[in-house]
């Protein structure tokens, strides 16, 4: 009656082994480390970089505990912070001879002390939040005036195109800060231009005045449009930071708006502020311009002439100079997606771009008018521009889908797509506040959090053992298994544990034991009714299941609501809470019954069970179930 088939015990053993393996990395702790990554998007971190780091450490007489090439970075682990600092200086001297133009970022970090065989199984500790692991906190101020200036520049280009399409002749268009000045030779042309602006440029308001023998029309951004542009700039900057930081592999960053023009960024686990600033500064600005193919421009590319007026000189990734026109055709604002792929005709690696409606229209017109000419895609980082690619326009490109191909490897196509997909900042930002939370404070929070969970577990286990005797021990074993399983699931999902999450973990202990209390009381009820011991165990588990299921589902619904609508600490609490409910249902019912069946199911003539004192309904007698 109370015997599990073999396959159920196999499931329990597998859950124990897997849970133990994936929870184990959390108990090894972390060691100080140095991380080397590329300071520029096109700098490759490969085995050659690993050899350079190894040689620098050997020259300095430093032996790392571990030296690995991990994705896009080289990581060296050491046994003390003193050795860590010496290693950083040695690597910095070897890889960054010119601090003003660094090719690599050498930063302090923390690495898990998990043995190699656990890492080979992809078993890693769960991420820890800023309050537990330490890290950096930034407050960034968005330059809203720059956002308006950038919008005015874009509107200036659009207005120039619209006037040309409508054949409205002007004497010149100039942008002065956040206003656009257009000069006309006669009042009739001025009136036509004013009507065009009113019809096609709802964000602009106009004022016209005589200017000597000509007429000058001054267009400025409307106040309500300015507020909308500023709000969109803030949201785009937040999205861009999310994209770039996530793609660079920073675990669970917190990026959120604060006030009208500020953004809060928290990067857990990043030890030094310089590294964090580098991550934020790597957000690129994308621009599409035409290549200047005049004779003077060709001479400037070869270094034998001056750059023509209205053009600028930039370098391609191979060091080749390219002269591009200053007029910006498209920016990252018009790009909705960028994915690597292959050219359907040549099978060469390519990058496929998707443009928004405005970008599609502009790109179609520009490519139709410039077939056979080169178009440059530039990426600006920290004020420095670089030509990602400069393909020749073969035909008019419409439909909003653009393919960049030629002279790219598969890796370069992936890198280019990543950089373009990360988007551009709508406005510059300045760090106005920075805070570093040291790992020692995080370690203190971890110690206190684990103490609360441990004391909570101990108190519950003592009560259960005293009140339910052997069944209390079974319940405590199931509770320990639940805690192990919860930690393992959090680690496998690479979830982030915060102080609220540890509070949820302690709460889960109390909620998980509730299932065993219901089961034990149900078994007592059956024994009071005169059922045999084996029948009482069987019926107790079966009849308690419906109640356990209902109570956990209702609690899970509340947890999912917190997860869906909460943010920050509330969301961290909800993640652990929801996972804890699911693991407690497995451990409290399936696992605990397996333990009970293993202990009592082998006995055919079971007369008593050790489940504490059972009081009769009349209150006059009590029996001791041994």
C-alpha positions, 0 to 999 in steps of 0.5 A: 500500500505504502510502497513507491515504485522504483521509478519514483525513487529514481526521480528522488535520487536524480533530484537529490544529485542534481540539486546537490551539484547545482547548489554546491557552487554557492558554498565555495564563496568568491576570490579576488580576480582581475578581468581583462576585456576590450576597451573598444568594440572591435578589439578581440579577446582570444587565446593571444590575449590569454598568452599576453596576460600569462606572460605579464604575470610571469614577469611580475612573479605572480602565479594565479590560482586560475587563468581562463578565457571566458567568452569576451574576457580573460579572468585571473583568480588570486588568493588575496587582494594584495596579489590581486592589486599587484597583478592588475598593475602588472597586466595594466603595464603590459597591455595598456602602454598608452593610458590615454588610448587604451585597447583593453580594460583591466578591472578588479572583479570577483570569481567563484572558487568552484572547482573546475569539474563543477564549472565543466558541468555548467554549475555556477553560483546564483547571482547576488544583488548589489546589497549582498555582493557589493558593486557600483551605483550611479546617478546619471544626468541626461542633457535634455538641451542636447536632445533638443539640439539633436532633434533640431538638427534632424528636423533641419535635414528633413526640412531641407529634403521636403523643400527640395521635393516640393521645389521650394527654392531657398537661399540657405538653411542654418541651424542655430542652437535649437532653431532653424533659420531659412532664407527666401528671396520673395514673400510668395516662396516664404508663404509656401514654405510656411504652409509646408511646415504647418502641414508636415512638421507639427513639432515646429512653430514659425516666425518670419521677419524681413532680412534686408532684401530677403525674408527669413523664417525662423522655426523652433520646437513647440513647448509640448513637443519639446517635453515629449522629445525629452521624455522619449530621449530619457526612455531611449537612453534607458533602453540603450543602456539595458541593451548594451549592459545586458549584451556585455554580460553584466549580471542583472543590472538595475537601470531605472528612471528617477525624476524627469531627467535622471537615470539610476544604474546599479551593477552588482559584482563590479568592484571598481568604478573605472570598469563600471564607467567604461561599461556605461561609456561604451554605449555607441551612437550610430550614424549613416552618411554618404562617402565623399568621392570627389578628387580632393577627398580621394587625395585626403584618403591617401594623405596627399591632400586636405579634407574638403570643406563639409566632410570629415576623415574617419578610419575603417576597422582595417586602418583605411581612411574614409572621407565622409560628408558631415550631413547625417542621413540616418541615426540609430533612432531609425534602426529597429533591429540588426541581426547577423546572417548570410548573403543569399547570393554570395553566401558571405556573412552579412548584417540585416538591418530593419528600419522604422517608417521614417528611416525606410522613406529616407533610405529609399530616397537616398539609395535611389539618388546615389546608386553606384556611390558608397554609403558609410555606417559610422559608430561613435564611442566616447567622442571617437568615430569609426567606420564600421562598413562603407558598402557600394549602393547597388540599387534602390533599397526600399521596404525597410530591410537593409543588408550590409555585406562584404569584407566581413567574417562571421565573427565581425558580422555578429559584433557589428550586429551587436553594436548596431542593435544596442542603439544610440543615446538620444542625449549625452549623460553625465555621472553626478553621483557614484557609490561603491558598495564594498564586498565586505559589507555584502559579506556581512549582509550574506552572513546575517541573511544566512543566519536568519534562514538557518535559525528559522530552519532550526526552530521549525525543525526542533518544533516538528521533531518534538511535536511529531517525533519521527514524522517530524524528522521526516518533515525536517528532512523534506524541509532541508531538501526543499531548501537545497532544491530552491538554491539549486533552481535559483543557481540553474536559472542564474537568478539574482538573490537580494536581501528581500530574496533571502527574506522570501527564502526564510518565509518559504521555510514556514510555508513549506512545513505547512504541507507536512503539518497538514499531512501529519494531522490528517494521519493523526485524524485517521488513527483517531478514527481507528484506521490501521497505521498503513491505511492512515498513512496512505489516506492522510497523504491522499486527502491532504493533497487537495488542501495543500494544492489549493493553498499553494496555488492561491499563494502562487497567484499572489506571488505572480502578481508581485512578480508581474507588477512589482519592481526592484526589491519587490520583484526579487522577493517574488522570484524566490517566493514563487520558486519556493512554493513550487519546490515546497509542493514537490518536497513536502508531498512527493519527497516526504512520502518517499521517505515515509514509504521507505521507512514504513512501507517495508513493514507488512504488520505495522501496528504503530507509527511515531507521530506524537500524542494523538488526542481522542475527540472526547478529550478524556483519553490520549494515545501515544503513537510510537 
